[in-house]
């Protein structure tokens, strides 16, 4: 099956997805008053932020998704 699409529409969709992922990441970091994903993950890992474990897992997943989406965007250029 072949699907054709307008590259500009695809780019807009991908950029929108990236924006949403970044907003979710920023929301979680803001909740913990931190500025980087690594800080939260390390805090959860070391026990410095024991209640942050679920958010640390979510951040890792969001970071992975963001990386995949960024690769798609690069592929369109």
Number of C-alpha atoms within 10 A of each C-alpha: 2 4 4 5 8 7 11 10 10 14 16 12 13 17 15 12 16 20 13 13 18 15 12 15 21 18 12 20 19 12 10 14 11 13 13 13 19 13 15 25 21 15 17 19 14 10 12 11 16 11 11 20 17 12 19 23 14 16 23 17 12 18 16 12 15 19 13 12 17 15 11 14 17 9 8 11 7
